[in-house]
Amino acid sequence: MKTLIKLVAFIVILYVIYCMIPFMLIWKDTFLSLTMKGSLKGKIIYSRFGYEIKSIELPYGKKKEIRSVPPGPYSYPGYIYNPYFSPLGDKIVFSQIDNPRIELREKLYIMGVDGQDVKCFLEDGNFSVLCPSWSPDGKSIAFLVRDGVRRGLYITDVNNSNNFKRIIDIQPSPSQPAWSPDSDMIAFSFEDIATRELGRDIYEDRDMGGIYVVDIQTGQIRRKIPLAEQPAWSPNGRKLVYMRNTGYYIIDIYDFSDSSEYLLVPSKPLYFGDRSPRPVRWSPDGKYIAFWKEIWPGLAALYAVEVNNPSRRALITYDSREIIGMSWAK
């Protein structure tokens, strides 16, 4: 009996230590964030592993759940993804699967910033429409289709979702497109089909193709950035931030020299592989970039890094699940 009690006590101690490790890893970040966090402004929304959409009022606001869905069957992620603010910050567009036990077809919804007045914005009877992002001029919403002959990057009118067109026919990867501030171009990530057919990347276990910058009117490709995904456009329209296997990078869109790209934040392989793209977003004032980071198995965190001084970082929040999709508004 004493042996059993000792064994149980030992297991309990190990479990407590395991639970404390994540907080030991972030205490330093939490302390260092005090000097920088006060300068962050606006509001951030994100999807927590597809279970719910959460909102954070910066700089010190608490997290608030504004919409949630039941967990998916067989312990899969939930089915609400990629929230994105309207230019005025008064509405949110997102994708959702209504009946995951019956079908896995995503639709686009729009709701108020408080999670009320939810309305279905766009659905297709045969294909999923996903990864929406609102144009800066407020007139259009970009989205992706990854199924069959309808695959590609699309845009639709905010006031008439039936009026949509395909900008380019290519297999996109599941991350939100990034509009240029003048709403004339879109940067989006695509899959390398040849690589996918030969076999997945062993290092990251995902199909990483690259990023295309496309002219909306002509469909012409203005720039290609290989082996990259999750683009976000700077508010001044000059630069893109995106992720690679080795970290988050910034590039000058209009400078084609090799020196126009530089590493902002290095990253390491995740503990249990990288199944979801890691979102990254520019702050509305252009001074900071928010990015996702795994702290410990099952513990994710949102950080903000100062663009002109990458050594300055602030821990915005941490959560017990992966972050799928994110948006930052004034």
C-alpha positions as CSV (number, residue, x, y, z in Angstrom):
1,M,0.0,0.0,0.0
2,K,2.8,2.4,0.9
3,T,4.5,1.6,-2.5
4,L,1.3,2.5,-4.3
5,I,0.9,5.8,-2.4
6,K,4.5,6.7,-3.2
7,L,3.9,5.9,-6.9
8,V,0.8,8.0,-7.0
9,A,2.6,10.9,-5.2
10,F,5.5,10.6,-7.7
11,I,3.1,10.7,-10.7
12,V,1.3,13.7,-9.2
13,I,4.6,15.6,-8.7
14,L,5.6,14.9,-12.3
15,Y,2.2,16.1,-13.5
16,V,2.5,19.4,-11.5
17,I,6.1,19.9,-12.8
18,Y,4.8,19.3,-16.4
19,C,2.0,21.9,-15.9
20,M,4.5,24.4,-14.5
21,I,7.0,24.2,-17.3
22,P,5.0,26.3,-19.8
23,F,4.6,29.1,-17.2
24,M,8.3,28.9,-16.4
25,L,9.0,29.4,-20.0
26,I,6.9,32.5,-20.4
27,W,7.5,34.3,-17.1
28,K,10.5,36.1,-18.6
29,D,8.5,37.2,-21.7
30,T,5.7,38.4,-19.4
31,F,8.1,40.5,-17.4
32,L,9.9,42.0,-20.4
33,S,6.5,42.8,-22.0
34,L,5.7,45.3,-19.4
35,T,7.9,48.0,-21.0
36,M,6.5,47.6,-24.5
37,K,3.0,46.3,-24.2
38,G,1.6,49.7,-23.3
39,S,2.4,51.1,-26.7
40,L,0.2,48.5,-28.5
41,K,-3.1,49.8,-29.8
42,G,-6.3,48.4,-31.3
43,K,-7.9,45.1,-31.2
44,I,-6.9,41.5,-32.2
45,I,-9.2,38.6,-33.0
46,Y,-8.2,35.0,-33.6
47,S,-9.6,31.6,-33.9
48,R,-8.6,29.2,-31.1
49,F,-8.1,25.8,-32.7
50,G,-11.3,26.3,-34.6
51,Y,-13.4,26.1,-31.4
52,E,-14.0,29.8,-30.9
53,I,-13.2,33.3,-31.9
54,K,-11.6,35.4,-29.3
55,S,-11.1,39.2,-29.1
56,I,-8.3,41.1,-27.2
57,E,-8.5,44.8,-26.5
58,L,-4.9,46.2,-26.5
59,P,-2.8,47.0,-24.7
60,Y,-4.0,45.3,-21.5
61,G,-7.5,44.1,-22.3
62,K,-8.6,40.6,-21.3
63,K,-9.5,37.9,-23.8
64,K,-13.2,37.7,-24.6
65,E,-15.0,34.9,-26.4
66,I,-17.3,36.4,-29.1
67,R,-18.3,33.2,-30.9
68,S,-17.9,29.5,-30.3
69,V,-18.9,26.1,-31.9
70,P,-18.9,22.6,-30.3
71,P,-15.7,20.6,-30.8
72,G,-15.6,18.5,-33.9
73,P,-16.2,14.7,-33.9
74,Y,-13.4,12.4,-32.9
75,S,-11.6,15.1,-31.0
76,Y,-10.8,17.0,-34.2
77,P,-10.5,20.8,-34.2
78,G,-13.6,22.9,-34.2
79,Y,-15.1,24.4,-37.3
80,I,-14.8,28.1,-37.1
81,Y,-11.8,29.7,-38.7
82,N,-9.9,32.8,-40.0
83,P,-11.8,35.8,-38.6
84,Y,-11.0,39.1,-40.4
85,F,-12.0,42.7,-39.5
86,S,-13.7,45.0,-41.9
87,P,-11.8,48.2,-42.6
88,L,-13.8,50.2,-40.0
89,G,-13.4,47.4,-37.4
90,D,-17.2,47.1,-36.9
91,K,-17.7,43.7,-38.6
92,I,-16.0,40.4,-38.9
93,V,-16.0,37.9,-41.7
94,F,-15.1,34.3,-41.0
95,S,-15.5,30.8,-42.3
96,Q,-17.5,28.1,-40.6
97,I,-18.7,24.5,-41.1
98,D,-22.3,24.2,-39.9
99,N,-22.7,20.4,-39.6
100,P,-19.3,18.7,-39.3
101,R,-20.9,15.3,-38.6
102,I,-22.8,15.5,-41.9
103,E,-20.5,17.5,-44.2
104,L,-17.2,19.4,-44.2
105,R,-18.2,22.3,-46.5
106,E,-17.2,25.7,-45.3
107,K,-19.3,28.8,-45.7
108,L,-18.5,32.5,-45.1
109,Y,-20.3,34.4,-42.4
110,I,-20.3,38.1,-41.3
111,M,-21.1,39.3,-37.8
112,G,-20.7,42.3,-35.5
113,V,-17.6,42.7,-33.4
114,D,-19.5,41.6,-30.4
115,G,-20.4,38.3,-32.0
116,Q,-24.1,39.3,-32.6
117,D,-26.1,39.6,-35.8
118,V,-24.5,36.6,-37.5
119,K,-25.5,36.2,-41.1
120,C,-24.4,33.7,-43.8
121,F,-22.6,35.7,-46.5
122,L,-21.5,33.2,-49.1
123,E,-22.0,29.5,-49.6
124,D,-21.6,27.1,-52.5
125,G,-23.6,23.9,-52.8
126,N,-20.6,21.9,-54.0
127,F,-17.4,23.5,-52.7
128,S,-16.0,25.0,-49.6
129,V,-15.3,28.8,-49.6
130,L,-12.7,29.6,-46.9
131,C,-10.0,32.0,-45.6
132,P,-11.7,35.3,-46.2
133,S,-10.1,38.7,-45.9
134,W,-11.7,42.2,-46.3
135,S,-10.4,44.7,-48.8
136,P,-9.1,48.0,-47.3
137,D,-11.6,50.0,-49.3
138,G,-14.4,47.9,-47.8
139,K,-15.9,47.0,-51.1
140,S,-14.7,43.4,-51.6
141,I,-13.9,40.2,-49.7
142,A,-11.2,37.8,-51.0
143,F,-11.6,34.1,-50.4
144,L,-10.1,30.7,-51.5
145,V,-11.5,27.6,-53.1
146,R,-9.4,24.5,-52.9
147,D,-11.7,21.9,-54.5
148,G,-11.5,20.5,-58.0
149,V,-12.2,22.7,-61.0
150,R,-13.2,25.7,-58.9
151,R,-9.9,26.0,-57.2
152,G,-8.3,29.4,-57.0
153,L,-8.3,32.9,-55.5
154,Y,-11.6,34.7,-55.7
155,I,-13.1,38.1,-54.8
156,T,-16.7,39.0,-54.2
157,D,-18.7,42.2,-53.6
158,V,-19.6,42.9,-50.0
159,N,-23.0,44.1,-51.1
160,N,-23.7,41.3,-53.5
161,S,-22.0,38.0,-52.7
162,N,-23.4,36.4,-55.9
163,N,-21.1,38.8,-57.9
164,F,-17.8,37.0,-57.5
165,K,-14.9,36.2,-59.9
166,R,-11.8,34.1,-59.9
167,I,-8.6,36.1,-60.0
168,I,-6.2,33.2,-60.7
169,D,-6.6,29.5,-61.2
170,I,-4.0,27.8,-58.9
171,Q,-4.2,25.6,-55.9
172,P,-4.0,28.0,-52.8
173,S,-2.8,26.9,-49.4
174,P,-5.2,27.5,-46.5
175,S,-4.1,30.9,-45.3
176,Q,-5.8,34.3,-45.6
177,P,-5.0,36.4,-48.6
178,A,-3.4,39.8,-47.9
179,W,-4.7,42.9,-49.7
180,S,-2.5,45.8,-50.7
181,P,-3.6,49.0,-48.9
182,D,-4.9,50.5,-52.2
183,S,-7.0,47.3,-52.8
184,D,-5.3,46.8,-56.2
185,M,-3.3,43.7,-55.5
186,I,-3.5,40.5,-53.3
187,A,-0.7,38.4,-51.9
188,F,-1.7,34.8,-51.2
189,S,0.1,31.5,-50.6
190,F,-0.1,28.6,-52.9
191,E,0.8,24.9,-52.8
192,D,3.6,23.3,-54.8
193,I,1.5,20.6,-56.5
194,A,4.6,18.8,-57.9
195,T,6.1,18.6,-54.4
196,R,2.8,17.4,-52.9
197,E,2.5,14.6,-55.5
198,L,6.0,13.4,-54.8
199,G,5.7,13.5,-51.1
200,R,5.3,16.0,-48.2
201,D,8.2,18.0,-46.9
202,I,9.7,15.8,-44.1
203,Y,10.9,18.8,-42.0
204,E,7.5,20.6,-41.7
205,D,5.1,18.0,-43.0
206,R,3.2,20.5,-45.2
207,D,3.1,21.5,-48.8
208,M,4.9,24.7,-49.0
209,G,4.9,26.3,-52.4
210,G,5.2,30.1,-52.1
211,I,3.5,33.4,-52.3
212,Y,2.1,35.2,-55.4
213,V,1.4,38.9,-55.6
214,V,-1.4,39.2,-58.1
215,D,-3.0,42.2,-59.9
216,I,-6.7,42.1,-59.3
217,Q,-7.8,43.6,-62.5
218,T,-5.6,41.6,-64.9
219,G,-4.7,38.5,-62.9
220,Q,-1.0,39.1,-63.7
221,I,1.5,37.9,-61.2
222,R,3.6,40.8,-60.0
223,R,5.9,38.9,-57.7
224,K,6.7,35.4,-56.6
225,I,8.2,34.6,-53.2
226,P,9.2,30.9,-53.0
227,L,8.9,28.6,-50.0
228,A,6.8,31.1,-48.0
229,E,3.2,31.4,-46.8
230,Q,0.9,33.5,-44.6
231,P,1.6,36.9,-46.1
232,A,0.5,40.2,-44.5
233,W,0.9,43.6,-46.2
234,S,2.4,46.6,-44.4
235,P,0.1,49.6,-44.0
236,N,2.3,51.8,-46.2
237,G,2.0,49.3,-49.0
238,R,5.7,48.8,-49.4
239,K,6.5,45.5,-47.7
240,L,5.2,42.0,-46.9
241,V,5.8,39.9,-43.8
242,Y,5.4,36.2,-44.1
243,M,6.7,32.9,-42.6
244,R,9.1,30.3,-43.8
245,N,10.3,27.1,-42.1
246,T,13.0,29.1,-40.3
247,G,11.0,32.1,-39.1
248,Y,9.2,35.3,-40.1
249,Y,10.6,37.4,-42.8
250,I,10.0,40.9,-44.3
251,I,10.6,41.8,-48.0
252,D,10.3,45.0,-50.0
253,I,7.8,44.2,-52.7
254,Y,9.3,46.7,-55.2
255,D,12.9,45.9,-54.5
256,F,14.0,42.8,-56.4
257,S,17.5,42.6,-55.0
258,D,18.4,39.8,-52.6
259,S,19.0,42.3,-49.8
260,S,15.3,43.3,-49.7
261,E,14.5,40.2,-47.7
262,Y,15.5,39.9,-44.1
263,L,14.7,37.7,-41.1
264,L,12.6,39.4,-38.5
265,V,12.0,36.6,-36.0
266,P,13.6,33.1,-36.1
267,S,11.6,30.1,-35.2
268,K,12.2,26.4,-34.4
269,P,10.4,23.3,-35.4
270,L,7.3,22.6,-33.4
271,Y,7.2,19.8,-30.8
272,F,4.7,17.7,-32.6
273,G,5.0,19.0,-36.2
274,D,3.4,21.9,-37.8
275,R,-0.1,21.0,-39.0
276,S,-1.5,24.5,-39.2
277,P,-0.1,27.7,-40.9
278,R,1.2,30.1,-38.3
279,P,-0.6,33.5,-38.7
280,V,1.2,36.8,-38.8
281,R,-0.3,40.3,-39.0
282,W,0.9,43.9,-39.2
283,S,-0.4,46.4,-36.7
284,P,-2.5,49.2,-38.2
285,D,0.1,51.8,-37.4
286,G,2.9,49.7,-39.1
287,K,5.1,49.7,-36.0
288,Y,4.6,46.1,-34.9
289,I,4.0,42.7,-36.2
290,A,1.9,40.0,-34.3
291,F,3.0,36.4,-34.7
292,W,2.1,33.0,-33.4
293,K,4.6,30.9,-31.5
294,E,4.5,27.5,-29.8
295,I,5.8,27.7,-26.2
296,W,5.2,24.1,-25.2
297,P,3.2,21.1,-26.5
298,G,-0.4,22.3,-26.3
299,L,0.5,25.9,-25.4
300,A,0.5,28.7,-28.1
301,A,1.2,32.3,-27.7
302,L,0.7,35.6,-29.5
303,Y,3.6,38.0,-29.5
304,A,4.2,41.5,-31.0
305,V,7.6,42.5,-32.2
306,E,8.8,46.0,-33.0
307,V,9.6,46.2,-36.7
308,N,12.5,48.5,-36.4
309,N,13.9,46.9,-33.3
310,P,13.2,43.1,-33.3
311,S,14.8,42.6,-30.0
312,R,11.8,44.3,-28.4
313,R,8.9,41.8,-28.1
314,A,5.7,41.7,-26.1
315,L,3.7,38.7,-25.1
316,I,0.1,39.6,-25.9
317,T,-1.5,36.4,-24.7
318,Y,-1.1,32.7,-24.5
319,D,-3.6,29.9,-25.0
320,S,-4.0,26.2,-24.7
321,R,-4.6,25.6,-28.4
322,E,-3.2,26.5,-31.8
323,I,-4.2,29.9,-33.3
324,I,-5.9,29.5,-36.7
325,G,-6.3,32.9,-38.4
326,M,-5.9,36.3,-37.0
327,S,-6.7,40.0,-37.7
328,W,-5.6,43.3,-36.1
329,A,-7.7,46.5,-36.4
330,K,-7.6,50.0,-34.9
